[in-house]
Amino acid sequence: MNKITIAIDGFSSTGKSTIAKQLAKHLVYVYVDTGAMYRSVALYALQNGFISADHFNQEALILQLPKIELSFKFNGDLGYAEVYLNGINVEKKIRTLEVSSFVSQIATVSEVRKKLVEQQQKMGEDKGVVMDGRDIGTIVFPNAELKLFMVASAETRAERRYKELITRGDEVKYEAVLKNVTDRDYLDTTRKDSPLIKAIDAIEIDNSLLSIEQQFDKVLELAKKAIKSSN
């Protein structure tokens, strides 16, 4: 049976990673979290003082790009791959609200996008991949056999993110999480280089009222149809 490329795009906190992991595991495909790649670059920029609340030294970050090495290593206990920044596991560090508040700015830098898109395209050369992000169906894999575009209300997404952070032990306020969600929406959709837009042939899924199980069943059916059509 032929393998296909599945591209999942959408706004922040719409559960793209959750459904992508489920789908990849069920189909025995490779899962690539492109958001983790941009988050890792944002973490690097923070650690090296290139970005803060009141400044962003893009030139310094661009010069350091050759020194940023990203990789994914499968964690059997978790059932998915974790991201490594220069050989160090940063999976937990990149999920903080602090990193989230800068990742959209990092993603506006064309040189960063060029470097990461090239890596992402290489990862998907042999198909059999599920990749989620902001520009997978429009830029990274415009010829993907299945494209999904995930949406949900800002309030729903903020509530999900807030609960996730609280469960992890982070001290955050819902209002701050909601602001982060809406700020990222604005930056993601208005950036000049590869803005977040729905591909013409993408299937939109509003999961505001869907359970994780309902969403998976719906997406799996779409994936099966796409795989059948490719054979």
N, C-alpha and C positions, 0 to 999 in steps of 0.2 A: 504493500500500500504506500502510495506517495506521501511524503511529508510536506507540510505547508508552512508558511510564515504567518504568524498571527500578531498583528499590531494593535496594541491597546493604548489609546490616548484619552485625555480628559483632564479635568480640573484637579487641583490638589485635594487629597482626602476623599476621593470618590471610590476608594477601594480597588484601584487599578492593580496594585501589587497583590492584594488578596486573591482576586479572581485569576490573575496571571499565574500565581503559584499553584493554585488548585488545578487550573487547566493544564499546565506543564506537567504536573505530577501525574494526572490522570492519563494524559496522552504519551507520557514518557518523552517529553520534549525538553529542550534546554530553556531555562528561564533567565532572562536578563532584566534587571531592574536599573534602567537608565537614570532614574531619579537619584539612585544611590551614587551614581558616578558624579553627577553634578553636586550632590551634597558633599561628597568626598573632596572635591576641588574647593568648595566653600569652606570646609573644615581646614584644609591646608592654608587657605587665604587668611582665615582667622588666627590660626596658630602662628603664622608668620607676620602678623600685623599688617596685612595688605588691605583689610577691610574692617570697618567698625561702624558704629551708628552715625558717625559724622565724616567718614572719608572712605574712599575706595581707590587704591592705587592700582589701576588696571595694567599699567605698563610693567610694574614690578611682577605682577602675577603672570602676565604673558611671557616675560623673560624666564620665569621659573617653570613653565609648562613642560619643557623637556625632562625636568627632574621629577615630575609627578607620574608615578606608575600605579595603575589600577588593575586589580584582578579580582576574580570571583572564585571562591573555594567552597565546594559543597560540604555542608554540615549535616551528617547523617542523623544526628539527634534532633535537629530542627526540621530536617526534610527539605531544606533549600540552601542556596549558595549565599555566603556572606561576602561582603566587599572588603578588600584589603587595600590600604593606602601605603605605598612604599613598604610592603611586606608586613604591615601591622593591621590587625583586625579592627576596623573602626565602625562596625555595624551599629553598635549602640550609640557611639558618640555622634554619628551623623543624624540621629533621629531626634535630637533635642530641639526645643523651640528656638534657641539661639541660632543654630545652623539653618533652621527653616526660614528664619527672618532674612537671611542673606542669599539663599540659594537662587532665587529668581534674578537677583542682580548679577550673580556670577553667570547665569545662563544667558544674559544679554551680550556677553563678550563673544564676538564672532570667532576669535582664535580658539576659545575654549570649546565652542560648539563644533568647530571644524575638527579638532583633535578627537573629541569624544564620538562624533558621528562616524568618523573613519573607523574607530575601534568597534563601534556597534555594528556597522555593516560587515566588518570582518567576522564578528561573532556569528552572524546569521548567514554566512555564505552557503552553508550546507543545508539550509532550511531546518525544519524540525525545531523551531524556536518560537517562544512566546516572549515578546518584548513590550514593556510598557513605558510610557513617558508622555511627552508633550508634542513631539513631532515625528513619531514613528511611522504613522501612515501617510504623512505628507512629505517628509524629507528622507528619513532613514530607509524605509521600505515602501516606496510609493506603489510598488507592484505586489504588495502582500495579498495573499489569497483571501484573508479575512481581516477586516479592519473594524474595530469597535471604538466608540467614543462615549466615555462614561460621564454622566452628569448627575448632580443632586443639588439641592438648595444650599446656600452658604451656611445657613443655620444648622442644617442636618450634618454637613461636613465638619463644622466646628465642634459640634457636640460629640461626634465620633472621635475626632482628634483629641479633644479635651479628656474624654474617658480613657483613651489609650495612654495619654501622658500621665494621668493621675494613677492609673493602674501600675505604671512603671515606677511610680514614686516621685515623679517630678512635681515641683510646686508651681503651679500655673493657675491663672484665672481664665474663666471661659471668655470674658471680654477680650483678653489679650490673644487668645487662640482665634476668635472670630475675626479680629483685626488682621491677624497674620494671614488667614484664609482669603479675605477680601483684597488685601494688599497684593498677595501673590497672584490672584486672579487678574488684577489690573496689569501687573508687570508682565505676566505670561502672555496676555492677549494683545498687548500694545507694543512689545519689543519689535524692533525693525528686522532682526534676523530670526527667521523661523518662528513666528508667533504661534501661539496655541490657537489652532482653528480646526474645525471638523473637516476631514477629507470628504470630497464629494461622494465617494462610494462607501463611506463608513456607516455602520449601523449604530444609531444612538440608543443608549440604554440609560434611562433615568432610574436609579436604584434607591431613590429617596424612601420608598415604601416597600422595598424588597428585602427579604431576609437573605443572609449569605447563601443559604441552600437554594432559595428560589432563583437567585441571580446565577448561581453555578449551573443549575439545570437549564436555564434559558441560554446561557452562553455555550454550554457543551453541545446543545442541539444545533446551534449555529455553526460550531466548529465541525461537527460531524457532517453537516451538509456541505461545508466548504471543502472538506477533505474528499468527500465523495465526488464532488464536481471536478476536482483536480485530477482524478484518476481516468 
